[in-house]
Amino acid sequence: MSKALILGDSLFAEAVARLLELHGFEIATALTVQDALQRLGESPPDLAIVIGETPDLCALLRVHPDLPILRANLDADDLRLIRSERINARVEDLLSAIQSLSMRR
C-alpha cells in the first residue's frame, strides 16, 4: 500500500485525502511541517502533497531528502513537484547544477 502525507487544512485537502484513500493509499495528515515531522518519525511516506499555501519545506526535506512533494492549489491550473537533489560540494559541480537548471527554462 502506498502512503501519502497531506499537508494542509481545507475542504480541498480533505477531498484529496478521501480520493487517495479510495484508490488504496494510506493517508497521514498534518497542519504544519513540524506536525508532519512528528507524525512521520523515521517512516516517510511515498509522497507528500502540500495543499494551499506553501510552507517552508526545508526541515521536511532535510529529514526526508528523497521525499517527492507535490504542491496542489485550487487557484492554479498546474501542479508543482518539489524535490531535493544532492550535488557534490565542489565549485565545478555547483556551477554545472546552476547552469543545467537555468537551461531548463
C-alpha positions as CSV (number, residue, x, y, z in Angstrom):
1,M,0.0,0.0,0.0
2,S,1.3,3.4,-0.9
3,K,1.5,6.1,1.8
4,A,0.8,9.8,1.2
5,L,1.1,12.8,3.6
6,I,-1.5,15.6,3.1
7,L,-0.1,18.9,4.4
8,G,-2.9,21.5,4.7
9,D,-6.2,22.3,6.3
10,S,-9.1,22.9,3.8
11,L,-12.0,21.1,2.3
12,F,-9.8,20.6,-0.8
13,A,-7.2,18.8,1.3
14,E,-9.9,16.6,2.8
15,A,-11.3,15.8,-0.6
16,V,-7.8,14.8,-1.9
17,A,-7.2,12.6,1.1
18,R,-10.6,10.8,0.6
19,L,-9.9,10.3,-3.1
20,L,-6.5,8.8,-2.4
21,E,-7.9,6.5,0.3
22,L,-10.5,5.3,-2.3
23,H,-7.6,4.4,-4.5
24,G,-5.8,2.4,-1.9
25,F,-3.4,5.0,-0.3
26,E,-2.7,5.0,3.4
27,I,-3.1,8.7,4.4
28,A,-1.4,10.8,7.1
29,T,-2.4,14.4,7.6
30,A,-0.7,17.3,9.1
31,L,-1.4,21.0,9.5
32,T,2.2,22.2,9.7
33,V,5.7,20.9,8.7
34,Q,6.6,20.4,12.4
35,D,3.4,18.4,12.9
36,A,4.3,16.3,9.8
37,L,7.8,15.6,11.2
38,Q,6.4,14.4,14.5
39,R,3.8,12.2,12.8
40,L,6.2,10.7,10.3
41,G,9.1,10.0,12.5
42,E,11.6,7.9,10.6
43,S,9.0,6.4,8.3
44,P,8.5,8.8,5.4
45,P,5.5,8.4,3.0
46,D,5.9,7.7,-0.7
47,L,4.7,11.2,-1.5
48,A,3.8,14.5,0.3
49,I,1.0,16.7,-1.1
50,V,1.0,20.3,0.1
51,I,-2.4,21.9,-0.4
52,G,-2.9,25.7,-0.2
53,E,-0.1,28.0,0.9
54,T,3.4,26.5,0.6
55,P,5.1,26.4,4.0
56,D,8.9,26.4,4.5
57,L,9.6,22.8,3.5
58,C,13.4,22.9,4.3
59,A,13.0,21.0,7.6
60,L,10.9,18.3,5.9
61,L,13.4,17.9,3.0
62,R,16.4,17.9,5.4
63,V,14.9,14.9,7.4
64,H,13.5,13.1,4.3
65,P,15.6,14.3,1.4
66,D,14.2,11.8,-1.2
67,L,10.6,12.7,-0.5
68,P,8.8,14.0,-3.6
69,I,6.5,16.8,-2.7
70,L,3.5,17.8,-4.9
71,R,2.0,21.2,-4.5
72,A,-1.6,21.5,-5.4
73,N,-3.8,24.6,-5.3
74,L,-7.3,25.2,-6.5
75,D,-6.3,28.6,-7.9
76,A,-3.6,27.1,-10.2
77,D,-4.1,25.2,-13.4
78,D,-1.0,23.1,-12.8
79,L,0.8,21.0,-10.1
80,R,4.3,21.7,-8.9
81,L,6.8,19.0,-8.0
82,I,9.3,20.0,-5.3
83,R,12.2,17.7,-4.6
84,S,15.6,17.8,-3.1
85,E,18.7,16.9,-5.2
86,R,22.1,16.4,-3.7
87,I,25.2,17.5,-5.6
88,N,28.8,17.3,-4.7
89,A,30.3,20.2,-2.8
90,R,32.9,21.1,-5.5
91,V,32.6,24.5,-7.2
92,E,32.5,22.9,-10.6
93,D,29.5,20.8,-9.6
94,L,27.7,23.8,-8.2
95,L,28.3,25.7,-11.4
96,S,27.1,22.8,-13.6
97,A,24.0,22.4,-11.5
98,I,23.1,26.1,-11.7
99,Q,23.8,26.1,-15.5
100,S,21.6,23.0,-16.1
101,L,18.8,24.5,-14.1
102,S,18.9,27.7,-16.0
103,M,18.9,25.9,-19.3
104,R,15.6,24.1,-18.3
105,R,13.7,27.3,-18.6
